[in-house]
Amino acid sequence: MPLTSADYSAIWLTLKLASLTTVILLLIGTPVALWLSRTRSWLRGPVGAVVALPLVLPPTVIGFYLLLALGPNGWIGQLTQALGLGTLTFSFAGLVVGSVIYSMPFVVQPLQNAFSAIGSRPLEVAATLRAGPWDTFFSVILPLARPGFITAAILGFAHTVGEFGVVLMIGGNIPDKTRVVSVQIYDHVEALEYAQAHWLAAAMLVFSFVVLLALYTRRRTRTAWS
């Protein structure tokens, strides 16, 4: 049974959400990961724990508290309403906010590991050459941490594609607006449309396998060359 227009719409919305979330996470996660890899502040532990919370908390818990915060009575919801933006619940923007928070550790932790692996020696050499912070980052840190950026981008994108609980709690199930692939599969199952659910679920399975295969193959290749 071929995919329906609703299925294609859910696929497009999912890819759009995952792409935008990945870009935002790389922009936000890079300074956070760099700080976590270099600082000796006592805040390193609490900040690292907050970043890693989505790894251990059920998605529905995160979605529930985000629903309260983004809703009309929440502090974020009141702020967005005061700015004339309305509330972010049951909107694509709300999905982006939830996805950024939920996928944060999958981007920050690979970047943090990559930055830590660089060590201090290259940065000290850059300092002796009078390189500024931005020059050091783009000329030294970014090239050396490139594998970490690739891993972070792939994991962040793939994890966002597979989200269900968080996006359902925040965005609901609005066609062409918040209904992503995982929610579309759930709808097909509820309607006993197992053939349609199979097509989308199989696509998700193949996608996940290809992502993991690419990551493990790349790591094995790097190990062989090192």
Steps between C-alpha positions, in 0.01 A plus 500: 500500500660832396548789737222756524527876472471518880799266530710714267396810690610339829833397345565852370409656836728253681797576273437872537483470879812283522704729272408819685551336839844372401616843384377666820657228716838541331488875557394467864681179585842603373570771761340287773713198409813713471438648844433159654821361351719786625356639820595405854204680653280322752212571260638246256328213680153659531506634142614163365224327696235736363621444145490122547155488666318400178706180498333371818166683520196352323404713197153552646650662810697747292199558277270557796716768660564665166126501440452683829785745434397577142128514574298817565564483875867404478783751533613447142144511375433825684819648354415400143147634542635830633720520190198445278615153390218304661581164660740244356294197595342307212718680246807417292703750702406311815621177340834665427539613862414155633725325249796724583468421870435129451787444252750726679720224653531322167677805361679643804663178620671406168622859469624501860691176441652641182609822671647308795698277265673802348684571823661827599819480293352623167332790679824596671681499166228718350534743792877528447424597140270774632187344359179652634211295640307495172810424294593220739153352476470504121865419423581249775200371695251465214728297267619272780145446632347444157423129562315598817292756310406242238401246766304762695312616191408145397388395848306822558320468167424130541379536857266783403356291218416224750330720760149414611407573861633855516357614167164341574475671841597843369367499146208262513393349170423779254531404130761697301597686817613269780433147375844348449581148379496336844157646574376400153604140568311511830190628317519217247525241776207651690293485182611136445671608177789261550614503138546878504668482840734233365616720212592789729640282777716309252630828361591610852672167563707525183587862574617418853707204379670708228584775751652257749682310226653825372613598849654163588663461159649846528633434851654171391666670204644773724632239743667308219673814373613616845 
